[in-house]
Amino acid sequence: MEMGPLFITGLAERLSPEGKAGNLECVIACFEKDCVLMAKVRDGHLALSVDKKDNALTIFQELIPQINKLTT
């Protein structure tokens, strides 16, 4: 799990050639049982896991603005 957020966010940033989509805000990966939100925060990465049955995407939508405040 230590290298996962670094690898996945780096890969996602490269999917937007020349930064036309803007800076990467976060990456959400949904698995069979869990959803994981990965975001760059200062000099590191933050990974949050939520049980999929708890309506993870709604929870992440509420958390993303608060996480973005940590990056400034």
PQR file of N, CA, C, O and H, with PARSE charges and radii, in Angstrom:
ATOM      1  N   MET A   1       0.828  -1.198   0.000 -0.4000 1.5000
ATOM      2  CA  MET A   1       0.000   0.000   0.000 -0.0000 2.0000
ATOM      3  C   MET A   1       0.863   1.249   0.000  0.5500 1.7000
ATOM      4  O   MET A   1       0.387   2.316  -0.385 -0.5500 1.4000
ATOM      5  N   GLU A   2       2.113   1.151   0.418 -0.4000 1.5000
ATOM      6  CA  GLU A   2       2.962   2.332   0.463 -0.0000 2.0000
ATOM      7  C   GLU A   2       3.226   2.894  -0.929  0.5500 1.7000
ATOM      8  O   GLU A   2       3.172   4.111  -1.112 -0.5500 1.4000
ATOM      9  H   GLU A   2       2.500   0.283   0.730  0.4000 1.0000
ATOM     10  N   MET A   3       3.504   2.057  -1.901 -0.4000 1.5000
ATOM     11  CA  MET A   3       3.843   2.535  -3.243 -0.0000 2.0000
ATOM     12  C   MET A   3       2.615   2.714  -4.129  0.5500 1.7000
ATOM     13  O   MET A   3       2.684   3.393  -5.153 -0.5500 1.4000
ATOM     14  H   MET A   3       3.548   1.069  -1.753  0.4000 1.0000
ATOM     15  N   GLY A   4       1.499   2.113  -3.746 -0.4000 1.5000
ATOM     16  CA  GLY A   4       0.288   2.180  -4.566 -0.0000 2.0000
ATOM     17  C   GLY A   4      -0.159   3.594  -4.896  0.5500 1.7000
ATOM     18  O   GLY A   4      -0.301   3.914  -6.076 -0.5500 1.4000
ATOM     19  H   GLY A   4       1.443   1.561  -2.914  0.4000 1.0000
ATOM     20  N   PRO A   5      -0.387   4.458  -3.909 -0.5600 1.5000
ATOM     21  CA  PRO A   5      -0.829   5.823  -4.217  0.2800 2.0000
ATOM     22  C   PRO A   5       0.173   6.592  -5.084  0.5500 1.7000
ATOM     23  O   PRO A   5      -0.230   7.337  -5.978 -0.5500 1.4000
ATOM     24  N   LEU A   6       1.445   6.421  -4.833 -0.4000 1.5000
ATOM     25  CA  LEU A   6       2.474   7.097  -5.629 -0.0000 2.0000
ATOM     26  C   LEU A   6       2.408   6.644  -7.081  0.5500 1.7000
ATOM     27  O   LEU A   6       2.438   7.469  -7.994 -0.5500 1.4000
ATOM     28  H   LEU A   6       1.772   5.816  -4.107  0.4000 1.0000
ATOM     29  N   PHE A   7       2.319   5.346  -7.293 -0.4000 1.5000
ATOM     30  CA  PHE A   7       2.267   4.794  -8.644 -0.0000 2.0000
ATOM     31  C   PHE A   7       0.988   5.210  -9.366  0.5500 1.7000
ATOM     32  O   PHE A   7       1.039   5.655 -10.512 -0.5500 1.4000
ATOM     33  H   PHE A   7       2.295   4.676  -6.551  0.4000 1.0000
ATOM     34  N   ILE A   8      -0.153   5.067  -8.705 -0.4000 1.5000
ATOM     35  CA  ILE A   8      -1.438   5.336  -9.351 -0.0000 2.0000
ATOM     36  C   ILE A   8      -1.613   6.822  -9.655  0.5500 1.7000
ATOM     37  O   ILE A   8      -2.074   7.170 -10.742 -0.5500 1.4000
ATOM     38  H   ILE A   8      -0.195   4.705  -7.774  0.4000 1.0000
ATOM     39  N   THR A   9      -1.257   7.703  -8.725 -0.4000 1.5000
ATOM     40  CA  THR A   9      -1.399   9.136  -9.011 -0.0000 2.0000
ATOM     41  C   THR A   9      -0.428   9.572 -10.106  0.5500 1.7000
ATOM     42  O   THR A   9      -0.769  10.411 -10.940 -0.5500 1.4000
ATOM     43  H   THR A   9      -0.883   7.420  -7.842  0.4000 1.0000
ATOM     44  N   GLY A  10       0.775   9.009 -10.108 -0.4000 1.5000
ATOM     45  CA  GLY A  10       1.733   9.335 -11.169 -0.0000 2.0000
ATOM     46  C   GLY A  10       1.229   8.901 -12.527  0.5500 1.7000
ATOM     47  O   GLY A  10       1.362   9.634 -13.507 -0.5500 1.4000
ATOM     48  H   GLY A  10       1.052   8.327  -9.431  0.4000 1.0000
ATOM     49  N   LEU A  11       0.656   7.724 -12.593 -0.4000 1.5000
ATOM     50  CA  LEU A  11       0.096   7.221 -13.846 -0.0000 2.0000
ATOM     51  C   LEU A  11      -1.076   8.090 -14.302  0.5500 1.7000
ATOM     52  O   LEU A  11      -1.175   8.434 -15.480 -0.5500 1.4000
ATOM     53  H   LEU A  11       0.548   7.128 -11.797  0.4000 1.0000
ATOM     54  N   ALA A  12      -1.953   8.439 -13.380 -0.4000 1.5000
ATOM     55  CA  ALA A  12      -3.124   9.255 -13.732 -0.0000 2.0000
ATOM     56  C   ALA A  12      -2.709  10.633 -14.241  0.5500 1.7000
ATOM     57  O   ALA A  12      -3.346  11.170 -15.147 -0.5500 1.4000
ATOM     58  H   ALA A  12      -1.873   8.160 -12.424  0.4000 1.0000
ATOM     59  N   GLU A  13      -1.657  11.208 -13.674 -0.4000 1.5000
ATOM     60  CA  GLU A  13      -1.192  12.515 -14.143 -0.0000 2.0000
ATOM     61  C   GLU A  13      -0.707  12.442 -15.581  0.5500 1.7000
ATOM     62  O   GLU A  13      -0.862  13.402 -16.337 -0.5500 1.4000
ATOM     63  H   GLU A  13      -1.140  10.772 -12.938  0.4000 1.0000
ATOM     64  N   ARG A  14      -0.126  11.327 -15.963 -0.4000 1.5000
ATOM     65  CA  ARG A  14       0.404  11.178 -17.314 -0.0000 2.0000
ATOM     66  C   ARG A  14      -0.689  10.903 -18.349  0.5500 1.7000
ATOM     67  O   ARG A  14      -0.420  10.955 -19.550 -0.5500 1.4000
ATOM     68  H   ARG A  14       0.000  10.548 -15.349  0.4000 1.0000
ATOM     69  N   LEU A  15      -1.903  10.614 -17.912 -0.4000 1.5000
ATOM     70  CA  LEU A  15      -3.009  10.388 -18.834 -0.0000 2.0000
ATOM     71  C   LEU A  15      -3.527  11.682 -19.439  0.5500 1.7000
ATOM     72  O   LEU A  15      -4.259  11.659 -20.429 -0.5500 1.4000
ATOM     73  H   LEU A  15      -2.122  10.571 -16.937  0.4000 1.0000
ATOM     74  N   SER A  16      -3.154  12.796 -18.855 -0.4000 1.5000
ATOM     75  CA  SER A  16      -3.538  14.105 -19.376 -0.0000 2.0000
ATOM     76  C   SER A  16      -2.309  14.749 -20.021  0.5500 1.7000
ATOM     77  O   SER A  16      -1.550  15.451 -19.353 -0.5500 1.4000
ATOM     78  H   SER A  16      -2.560  12.815 -18.052  0.4000 1.0000
ATOM     79  N   PRO A  17      -2.114  14.507 -21.331 -0.5600 1.5000
ATOM     80  CA  PRO A  17      -0.917  15.041 -21.977  0.2800 2.0000
ATOM     81  C   PRO A  17      -0.841  16.564 -21.880  0.5500 1.7000
ATOM     82  O   PRO A  17      -1.824  17.269 -22.108 -0.5500 1.4000
ATOM     83  N   GLU A  18       0.336  17.044 -21.542 -0.4000 1.5000
ATOM     84  CA  GLU A  18       0.626  18.476 -21.451 -0.0000 2.0000
ATOM     85  C   GLU A  18      -0.245  19.189 -20.421  0.5500 1.7000
ATOM     86  O   GLU A  18      -0.383  20.411 -20.475 -0.5500 1.4000
ATOM     87  H   GLU A  18       1.134  16.471 -21.357  0.4000 1.0000
ATOM     88  N   GLY A  19      -0.824  18.462 -19.502 -0.4000 1.5000
ATOM     89  CA  GLY A  19      -1.602  19.067 -18.425 -0.0000 2.0000
ATOM     90  C   GLY A  19      -2.864  19.781 -18.869  0.5500 1.7000
ATOM     91  O   GLY A  19      -3.334  20.684 -18.178 -0.5500 1.4000
ATOM     92  H   GLY A  19      -0.712  17.469 -19.458  0.4000 1.0000
ATOM     93  N   LYS A  20      -3.419  19.398 -20.004 -0.4000 1.5000
ATOM     94  CA  LYS A  20      -4.607  20.089 -20.520 -0.0000 2.0000
ATOM     95  C   LYS A  20      -5.834  19.934 -19.626  0.5500 1.7000
ATOM     96  O   LYS A  20      -6.745  20.760 -19.675 -0.5500 1.4000
ATOM     97  H   LYS A  20      -3.036  18.664 -20.565  0.4000 1.0000
ATOM     98  N   ALA A  21      -5.861  18.895 -18.822 -0.4000 1.5000
ATOM     99  CA  ALA A  21      -7.002  18.696 -17.925 -0.0000 2.0000
ATOM    100  C   ALA A  21      -6.788  19.390 -16.590  0.5500 1.7000
ATOM    101  O   ALA A  21      -7.679  19.386 -15.741 -0.5500 1.4000
ATOM    102  H   ALA A  21      -5.120  18.224 -18.783  0.4000 1.0000
ATOM    103  N   GLY A  22      -5.619  19.984 -16.394 -0.4000 1.5000
ATOM    104  CA  GLY A  22      -5.311  20.645 -15.134 -0.0000 2.0000
ATOM    105  C   GLY A  22      -4.567  19.709 -14.199  0.5500 1.7000
ATOM    106  O   GLY A  22      -4.218  18.589 -14.571 -0.5500 1.4000
ATOM    107  H   GLY A  22      -4.894  19.987 -17.084  0.4000 1.0000
ATOM    108  N   ASN A  23      -4.330  20.176 -12.989 -0.4000 1.5000
ATOM    109  CA  ASN A  23      -3.615  19.376 -11.995 -0.0000 2.0000
ATOM    110  C   ASN A  23      -4.486  18.239 -11.473  0.5500 1.7000
ATOM    111  O   ASN A  23      -5.712  18.346 -11.419 -0.5500 1.4000
ATOM    112  H   ASN A  23      -4.614  21.086 -12.687  0.4000 1.0000
ATOM    113  N   LEU A  24      -3.840  17.168 -11.097 -0.4000 1.5000
ATOM    114  CA  LEU A  24      -4.549  16.025 -10.544 -0.0000 2.0000
ATOM    115  C   LEU A  24      -5.123  16.391  -9.184  0.5500 1.7000
ATOM    116  O   LEU A  24      -4.402  16.877  -8.312 -0.5500 1.4000
ATOM    117  H   LEU A  24      -2.845  17.080 -11.141  0.4000 1.0000
ATOM    118  N   GLU A  25      -6.408  16.161  -9.003 -0.4000 1.5000
ATOM    119  CA  GLU A  25      -7.061  16.429  -7.725 -0.0000 2.0000
ATOM    120  C   GLU A  25      -7.034  15.182  -6.849  0.5500 1.7000
ATOM    121  O   GLU A  25      -6.604  15.233  -5.697 -0.5500 1.4000
ATOM    122  H   GLU A  25      -6.993  15.767  -9.711  0.4000 1.0000
ATOM    123  N   CYS A  26      -7.495  14.063  -7.402 -0.4000 1.5000
ATOM    124  CA  CYS A  26      -7.484  12.802  -6.665 -0.0000 2.0000
ATOM    125  C   CYS A  26      -7.774  11.666  -7.632  0.5500 1.7000
ATOM    126  O   CYS A  26      -8.167  11.891  -8.776 -0.5500 1.4000
ATOM    127  H   CYS A  26      -7.844  14.022  -8.339  0.4000 1.0000
ATOM    128  N   VAL A  27      -7.575  10.458  -7.160 -0.4000 1.5000
ATOM    129  CA  VAL A  27      -7.899   9.251  -7.918 -0.0000 2.0000
ATOM    130  C   VAL A  27      -8.748   8.385  -7.004  0.5500 1.7000
ATOM    131  O   VAL A  27      -8.417   8.189  -5.834 -0.5500 1.4000
ATOM    132  H   VAL A  27      -7.255  10.276  -6.231  0.4000 1.0000
ATOM    133  N   ILE A  28      -9.843   7.869  -7.543 -0.4000 1.5000
ATOM    134  CA  ILE A  28     -10.694   6.967  -6.777 -0.0000 2.0000
ATOM    135  C   ILE A  28     -10.700   5.618  -7.496  0.5500 1.7000
ATOM    136  O   ILE A  28     -11.024   5.534  -8.681 -0.5500 1.4000
ATOM    137  H   ILE A  28     -10.111   8.028  -8.493  0.4000 1.0000
ATOM    138  N   ALA A  29     -10.341   4.575  -6.771 -0.4000 1.5000
ATOM    139  CA  ALA A  29     -10.370   3.216  -7.305 -0.0000 2.0000
ATOM    140  C   ALA A  29     -11.440   2.439  -6.543  0.5500 1.7000
ATOM    141  O   ALA A  29     -11.411   2.365  -5.314 -0.5500 1.4000
ATOM    142  H   ALA A  29     -10.077   4.643  -5.808  0.4000 1.0000
ATOM    143  N   CYS A  30     -12.378   1.865  -7.280 -0.4000 1.5000
ATOM    144  CA  CYS A  30     -13.445   1.086  -6.655 -0.0000 2.0000
ATOM    145  C   CYS A  30     -13.192  -0.394  -6.909  0.5500 1.7000
ATOM    146  O   CYS A  30     -13.090  -0.839  -8.053 -0.5500 1.4000
ATOM    147  H   CYS A  30     -12.402   1.925  -8.278  0.4000 1.0000
ATOM    148  N   PHE A  31     -13.096  -1.133  -5.832 -0.4000 1.5000
ATOM    149  CA  PHE A  31     -12.893  -2.564  -5.890 -0.0000 2.0000
ATOM    150  C   PHE A  31     -14.202  -3.257  -5.529  0.5500 1.7000
ATOM    151  O   PHE A  31     -15.222  -2.600  -5.320 -0.5500 1.4000
ATOM    152  H   PHE A  31     -13.179  -0.771  -4.904  0.4000 1.0000
ATOM    153  N   GLU A  32     -14.171  -4.550  -5.458 -0.4000 1.5000
ATOM    154  CA  GLU A  32     -15.389  -5.312  -5.168 -0.0000 2.0000
ATOM    155  C   GLU A  32     -16.019  -4.922  -3.835  0.5500 1.7000
ATOM    156  O   GLU A  32     -17.239  -4.791  -3.740 -0.5500 1.4000
ATOM    157  H   GLU A  32     -13.343  -5.084  -5.627  0.4000 1.0000
ATOM    158  N   LYS A  33     -15.190  -4.735  -2.800 -0.4000 1.5000
ATOM    159  CA  LYS A  33     -15.721  -4.457  -1.466 -0.0000 2.0000
ATOM    160  C   LYS A  33     -15.423  -3.051  -0.964  0.5500 1.7000
ATOM    161  O   LYS A  33     -16.179  -2.521  -0.149 -0.5500 1.4000
ATOM    162  H   LYS A  33     -14.199  -4.841  -2.877  0.4000 1.0000
ATOM    163  N   ASP A  34     -14.364  -2.447  -1.417 -0.4000 1.5000
ATOM    164  CA  ASP A  34     -13.933  -1.132  -0.927 -0.0000 2.0000
ATOM    165  C   ASP A  34     -13.716  -0.160  -2.070  0.5500 1.7000
ATOM    166  O   ASP A  34     -13.533  -0.552  -3.223 -0.5500 1.4000
ATOM    167  H   ASP A  34     -13.750  -2.877  -2.079  0.4000 1.0000
ATOM    168  N   CYS A  35     -13.741   1.123  -1.722 -0.4000 1.5000
ATOM    169  CA  CYS A  35     -13.314   2.179  -2.627 -0.0000 2.0000
ATOM    170  C   CYS A  35     -12.184   2.926  -1.922  0.5500 1.7000
ATOM    171  O   CYS A  35     -12.243   3.161  -0.715 -0.5500 1.4000
ATOM    172  H   CYS A  35     -13.889   1.442  -0.786  0.4000 1.0000
ATOM    173  N   VAL A  36     -11.160   3.294  -2.683 -0.4000 1.5000
ATOM    174  CA  VAL A  36     -10.000   3.972  -2.124 -0.0000 2.0000
ATOM    175  C   VAL A  36      -9.814   5.295  -2.840  0.5500 1.7000
ATOM    176  O   VAL A  36      -9.785   5.344  -4.070 -0.5500 1.4000
ATOM    177  H   VAL A  36     -11.112   3.103  -3.664  0.4000 1.0000
ATOM    178  N   LEU A  37      -9.688   6.365  -2.074 -0.4000 1.5000
ATOM    179  CA  LEU A  37      -9.389   7.691  -2.606 -0.0000 2.0000
ATOM    180  C   LEU A  37      -7.917   7.957  -2.350  0.5500 1.7000
ATOM    181  O   LEU A  37      -7.439   7.794  -1.228 -0.5500 1.4000
ATOM    182  H   LEU A  37      -9.711   6.325  -1.075  0.4000 1.0000
ATOM    183  N   MET A  38      -7.193   8.368  -3.394 -0.4000 1.5000
ATOM    184  CA  MET A  38      -5.770   8.689  -3.266 -0.0000 2.0000
ATOM    185  C   MET A  38      -5.564  10.121  -3.735  0.5500 1.7000
ATOM    186  O   MET A  38      -6.037  10.502  -4.806 -0.5500 1.4000
ATOM    187  H   MET A  38      -7.581   8.500  -4.306  0.4000 1.0000
ATOM    188  N   ALA A  39      -4.866  10.904  -2.945 -0.4000 1.5000
ATOM    189  CA  ALA A  39      -4.630  12.303  -3.276 -0.0000 2.0000
ATOM    190  C   ALA A  39      -3.231  12.707  -2.840  0.5500 1.7000
ATOM    191  O   ALA A  39      -2.692  12.187  -1.864 -0.5500 1.4000
ATOM    192  H   ALA A  39      -4.482  10.594  -2.076  0.4000 1.0000
ATOM    193  N   LYS A  40      -2.647  13.657  -3.592 -0.4000 1.5000
ATOM    194  CA  LYS A  40      -1.365  14.217  -3.185 -0.0000 2.0000
ATOM    195  C   LYS A  40      -1.636  15.251  -2.094  0.5500 1.7000
ATOM    196  O   LYS A  40      -2.509  16.107  -2.235 -0.5500 1.4000
ATOM    197  H   LYS A  40      -3.085  14.080  -4.385  0.4000 1.0000
ATOM    198  N   VAL A  41      -0.884  15.157  -1.022 -0.4000 1.5000
ATOM    199  CA  VAL A  41      -1.007  16.104   0.075 -0.0000 2.0000
ATOM    200  C   VAL A  41       0.390  16.536   0.469  0.5500 1.7000
ATOM    201  O   VAL A  41       1.176  15.743   0.988 -0.5500 1.4000
ATOM    202  H   VAL A  41      -0.175  14.462  -0.908  0.4000 1.0000
ATOM    203  N   ARG A  42       0.690  17.794   0.220 -0.4000 1.5000
ATOM    204  CA  ARG A  42       2.011  18.365   0.498 -0.0000 2.0000
ATOM    205  C   ARG A  42       3.111  17.510  -0.112  0.5500 1.7000
ATOM    206  O   ARG A  42       3.171  17.368  -1.334 -0.5500 1.4000
ATOM    207  H   ARG A  42       0.051  18.438  -0.201  0.4000 1.0000
ATOM    208  N   ASP A  43       3.979  16.942   0.711 -0.4000 1.5000
ATOM    209  CA  ASP A  43       5.104  16.162   0.190 -0.0000 2.0000
ATOM    210  C   ASP A  43       4.827  14.665   0.137  0.5500 1.7000
ATOM    211  O   ASP A  43       5.752  13.879  -0.068 -0.5500 1.4000
ATOM    212  H   ASP A  43       3.930  17.058   1.703  0.4000 1.0000
ATOM    213  N   GLY A  44       3.583  14.257   0.316 -0.4000 1.5000
ATOM    214  CA  GLY A  44       3.271  12.836   0.325 -0.0000 2.0000
ATOM    215  C   GLY A  44       1.937  12.545  -0.326  0.5500 1.7000
ATOM    216  O   GLY A  44       1.431  13.334  -1.123 -0.5500 1.4000
ATOM    217  H   GLY A  44       2.832  14.896   0.482  0.4000 1.0000
ATOM    218  N   HIS A  45       1.381  11.415   0.019 -0.4000 1.5000
ATOM    219  CA  HIS A  45       0.099  10.977  -0.524 -0.0000 2.0000
ATOM    220  C   HIS A  45      -0.818  10.552   0.615  0.5500 1.7000
ATOM    221  O   HIS A  45      -0.369  10.061   1.651 -0.5500 1.4000
ATOM    222  H   HIS A  45       1.793  10.773   0.667  0.4000 1.0000
ATOM    223  N   LEU A  46      -2.095  10.750   0.399 -0.4000 1.5000
ATOM    224  CA  LEU A  46      -3.116  10.345   1.360 -0.0000 2.0000
ATOM    225  C   LEU A  46      -3.987   9.297   0.690  0.5500 1.7000
ATOM    226  O   LEU A  46      -4.453   9.501  -0.431 -0.5500 1.4000
ATOM    227  H   LEU A  46      -2.460  11.149  -0.442  0.4000 1.0000
ATOM    228  N   ALA A  47      -4.207   8.189   1.359 -0.4000 1.5000
ATOM    229  CA  ALA A  47      -5.098   7.147   0.851 -0.0000 2.0000
ATOM    230  C   ALA A  47      -6.159   6.869   1.903  0.5500 1.7000
ATOM    231  O   ALA A  47      -5.846   6.567   3.055 -0.5500 1.4000
ATOM    232  H   ALA A  47      -3.828   8.023   2.270  0.4000 1.0000
ATOM    233  N   LEU A  48      -7.419   6.976   1.493 -0.4000 1.5000
ATOM    234  CA  LEU A  48      -8.554   6.712   2.384 -0.0000 2.0000
ATOM    235  C   LEU A  48      -9.384   5.582   1.794  0.5500 1.7000
ATOM    236  O   LEU A  48      -9.699   5.588   0.604 -0.5500 1.4000
ATOM    237  H   LEU A  48      -7.673   7.222   0.558  0.4000 1.0000
ATOM    238  N   SER A  49      -9.731   4.629   2.617 -0.4000 1.5000
ATOM    239  CA  SER A  49     -10.529   3.495   2.175 -0.0000 2.0000
ATOM    240  C   SER A  49     -11.888   3.536   2.864  0.5500 1.7000
ATOM    241  O   SER A  49     -11.983   3.778   4.067 -0.5500 1.4000
ATOM    242  H   SER A  49      -9.475   4.623   3.584  0.4000 1.0000
ATOM    243  N   VAL A  50     -12.940   3.296   2.079 -0.4000 1.5000
ATOM    244  CA  VAL A  50     -14.298   3.274   2.611 -0.0000 2.0000
ATOM    245  C   VAL A  50     -14.983   2.017   2.082  0.5500 1.7000
ATOM    246  O   VAL A  50     -14.832   1.664   0.912 -0.5500 1.4000
ATOM    247  H   VAL A  50     -12.863   3.100   1.102  0.4000 1.0000
ATOM    248  N   ASP A  51     -15.719   1.359   2.935 -0.4000 1.5000
ATOM    249  CA  ASP A  51     -16.482   0.180   2.538 -0.0000 2.0000
ATOM    250  C   ASP A  51     -17.489   0.597   1.464  0.5500 1.7000
ATOM    251  O   ASP A  51     -18.208   1.583   1.627 -0.5500 1.4000
ATOM    252  H   ASP A  51     -15.841   1.645   3.885  0.4000 1.0000
ATOM    253  N   LYS A  52     -17.533  -0.148   0.387 -0.4000 1.5000
ATOM    254  CA  LYS A  52     -18.389   0.210  -0.739 -0.0000 2.0000
ATOM    255  C   LYS A  52     -19.867   0.276  -0.351  0.5500 1.7000
ATOM    256  O   LYS A  52     -20.614   1.076  -0.915 -0.5500 1.4000
ATOM    257  H   LYS A  52     -16.950  -0.949   0.255  0.4000 1.0000
ATOM    258  N   LYS A  53     -20.298  -0.554   0.603 -0.4000 1.5000
ATOM    259  CA  LYS A  53     -21.711  -0.561   0.998 -0.0000 2.0000
ATOM    260  C   LYS A  53     -22.095   0.710   1.759  0.5500 1.7000
ATOM    261  O   LYS A  53     -23.282   0.976   1.948 -0.5500 1.4000
ATOM    262  H   LYS A  53     -19.692  -1.204   1.061  0.4000 1.0000
ATOM    263  N   ASP A  54     -21.114   1.494   2.194 -0.4000 1.5000
ATOM    264  CA  ASP A  54     -21.380   2.739   2.915 -0.0000 2.0000
ATOM    265  C   ASP A  54     -21.526   3.933   1.983  0.5500 1.7000
ATOM    266  O   ASP A  54     -21.381   5.075   2.419 -0.5500 1.4000
ATOM    267  H   ASP A  54     -20.150   1.279   2.041  0.4000 1.0000
ATOM    268  N   ASN A  55     -21.812   3.688   0.703 -0.4000 1.5000
ATOM    269  CA  ASN A  55     -21.957   4.744  -0.299 -0.0000 2.0000
ATOM    270  C   ASN A  55     -20.685   5.589  -0.360  0.5500 1.7000
ATOM    271  O   ASN A  55     -20.711   6.798  -0.129 -0.5500 1.4000
ATOM    272  H   ASN A  55     -21.930   2.760   0.349  0.4000 1.0000
ATOM    273  N   ALA A  56     -19.588   4.932  -0.673 -0.4000 1.5000
ATOM    274  CA  ALA A  56     -18.259   5.528  -0.648 -0.0000 2.0000
ATOM    275  C   ALA A  56     -18.142   6.783  -1.509  0.5500 1.7000
ATOM    276  O   ALA A  56     -17.512   7.757  -1.097 -0.5500 1.4000
ATOM    277  H   ALA A  56     -19.568   3.950  -0.860  0.4000 1.0000
ATOM    278  N   LEU A  57     -18.735   6.773  -2.688 -0.4000 1.5000
ATOM    279  CA  LEU A  57     -18.570   7.929  -3.577 -0.0000 2.0000
ATOM    280  C   LEU A  57     -19.185   9.196  -2.988  0.5500 1.7000
ATOM    281  O   LEU A  57     -18.639  10.286  -3.162 -0.5500 1.4000
ATOM    282  H   LEU A  57     -19.247   5.982  -3.023  0.4000 1.0000
ATOM    283  N   THR A  58     -20.296   9.068  -2.305 -0.4000 1.5000
ATOM    284  CA  THR A  58     -20.904  10.225  -1.644 -0.0000 2.0000
ATOM    285  C   THR A  58     -20.011  10.731  -0.521  0.5500 1.7000
ATOM    286  O   THR A  58     -19.847  11.938  -0.348 -0.5500 1.4000
ATOM    287  H   THR A  58     -20.740   8.183  -2.164  0.4000 1.0000
ATOM    288  N   ILE A  59     -19.437   9.814   0.237 -0.4000 1.5000
ATOM    289  CA  ILE A  59     -18.518  10.194   1.317 -0.0000 2.0000
ATOM    290  C   ILE A  59     -17.311  10.915   0.740  0.5500 1.7000
ATOM    291  O   ILE A  59     -16.892  11.939   1.279 -0.5500 1.4000
ATOM    292  H   ILE A  59     -19.570   8.833   0.097  0.4000 1.0000
ATOM    293  N   PHE A  60     -16.741  10.398  -0.352 -0.4000 1.5000
ATOM    294  CA  PHE A  60     -15.574  11.025  -0.963 -0.0000 2.0000
ATOM    295  C   PHE A  60     -15.905  12.418  -1.507  0.5500 1.7000
ATOM    296  O   PHE A  60     -15.086  13.332  -1.407 -0.5500 1.4000
ATOM    297  H   PHE A  60     -17.082   9.566  -0.790  0.4000 1.0000
ATOM    298  N   GLN A  61     -17.093  12.582  -2.077 -0.4000 1.5000
ATOM    299  CA  GLN A  61     -17.482  13.904  -2.581 -0.0000 2.0000
ATOM    300  C   GLN A  61     -17.489  14.937  -1.462  0.5500 1.7000
ATOM    301  O   GLN A  61     -17.162  16.102  -1.691 -0.5500 1.4000
ATOM    302  H   GLN A  61     -17.758  11.840  -2.157  0.4000 1.0000
ATOM    303  N   GLU A  62     -17.854  14.526  -0.272 -0.4000 1.5000
ATOM    304  CA  GLU A  62     -17.856  15.436   0.873 -0.0000 2.0000
ATOM    305  C   GLU A  62     -16.440  15.699   1.385  0.5500 1.7000
ATOM    306  O   GLU A  62     -16.151  16.788   1.881 -0.5500 1.4000
ATOM    307  H   GLU A  62     -18.119  13.580  -0.087  0.4000 1.0000
ATOM    308  N   LEU A  63     -15.557  14.705   1.266 -0.4000 1.5000
ATOM    309  CA  LEU A  63     -14.204  14.837   1.789 -0.0000 2.0000
ATOM    310  C   LEU A  63     -13.239  15.557   0.856  0.5500 1.7000
ATOM    311  O   LEU A  63     -12.299  16.196   1.330 -0.5500 1.4000
ATOM    312  H   LEU A  63     -15.792  13.820   0.863  0.4000 1.0000
ATOM    313  N   ILE A  64     -13.442  15.474  -0.449 -0.4000 1.5000
ATOM    314  CA  ILE A  64     -12.490  16.033  -1.409 -0.0000 2.0000
ATOM    315  C   ILE A  64     -12.235  17.523  -1.183  0.5500 1.7000
ATOM    316  O   ILE A  64     -11.071  17.923  -1.194 -0.5500 1.4000
ATOM    317  H   ILE A  64     -14.205  14.955  -0.834  0.4000 1.0000
ATOM    318  N   PRO A  65     -13.252  18.374  -0.977 -0.5600 1.5000
ATOM    319  CA  PRO A  65     -12.953  19.789  -0.721  0.2800 2.0000
ATOM    320  C   PRO A  65     -12.102  20.003   0.521  0.5500 1.7000
ATOM    321  O   PRO A  65     -11.253  20.894   0.545 -0.5500 1.4000
ATOM    322  N   GLN A  66     -12.320  19.193   1.555 -0.4000 1.5000
ATOM    323  CA  GLN A  66     -11.516  19.313   2.772 -0.0000 2.0000
ATOM    324  C   GLN A  66     -10.084  18.848   2.534  0.5500 1.7000
ATOM    325  O   GLN A  66      -9.146  19.438   3.071 -0.5500 1.4000
ATOM    326  H   GLN A  66     -13.009  18.469   1.535  0.4000 1.0000
ATOM    327  N   ILE A  67      -9.909  17.812   1.746 -0.4000 1.5000
ATOM    328  CA  ILE A  67      -8.558  17.335   1.419 -0.0000 2.0000
ATOM    329  C   ILE A  67      -7.830  18.367   0.584  0.5500 1.7000
ATOM    330  O   ILE A  67      -6.632  18.584   0.769 -0.5500 1.4000
ATOM    331  H   ILE A  67     -10.671  17.333   1.310  0.4000 1.0000
ATOM    332  N   ASN A  68      -8.538  19.007  -0.334 -0.4000 1.5000
ATOM    333  CA  ASN A  68      -7.908  20.031  -1.183 -0.0000 2.0000
ATOM    334  C   ASN A  68      -7.368  21.188  -0.336  0.5500 1.7000
ATOM    335  O   ASN A  68      -6.366  21.802  -0.704 -0.5500 1.4000
ATOM    336  H   ASN A  68      -9.511  18.831  -0.485  0.4000 1.0000
ATOM    337  N   LYS A  69      -8.008  21.489   0.773 -0.4000 1.5000
ATOM    338  CA  LYS A  69      -7.511  22.556   1.663 -0.0000 2.0000
ATOM    339  C   LYS A  69      -6.162  22.181   2.273  0.5500 1.7000
ATOM    340  O   LYS A  69      -5.366  23.061   2.599 -0.5500 1.4000
ATOM    341  H   LYS A  69      -8.821  20.990   1.072  0.4000 1.0000
ATOM    342  N   LEU A  70      -5.899  20.871   2.432 -0.4000 1.5000
ATOM    343  CA  LEU A  70      -4.634  20.417   2.988 -0.0000 2.0000
ATOM    344  C   LEU A  70      -3.463  20.612   2.030  0.5500 1.7000
ATOM    345  O   LEU A  70      -2.310  20.674   2.457 -0.5500 1.4000
ATOM    346  H   LEU A  70      -6.546  20.156   2.167  0.4000 1.0000
ATOM    347  N   THR A  71      -3.758  20.709   0.740 -0.4000 1.5000
ATOM    348  CA  THR A  71      -2.694  20.804  -0.255 -0.0000 2.0000
ATOM    349  C   THR A  71      -2.177  22.229  -0.412  0.5500 1.7000
ATOM    350  O   THR A  71      -1.129  22.433  -1.026 -0.5500 1.4000
ATOM    351  H   THR A  71      -4.694  20.659   0.393  0.4000 1.0000
ATOM    352  N   THR A  72      -2.882  23.213   0.124 -0.4000 1.5000
ATOM    353  CA  THR A  72      -2.447  24.600  -0.049 -0.0000 2.0000
ATOM    354  C   THR A  72      -1.609  25.056   1.115  0.5500 1.7000
ATOM    355  O   THR A  72      -1.155  26.200   1.139 -0.5500 1.4000
ATOM    356  H   THR A  72      -3.733  23.047   0.622  0.4000 1.0000
TER
END
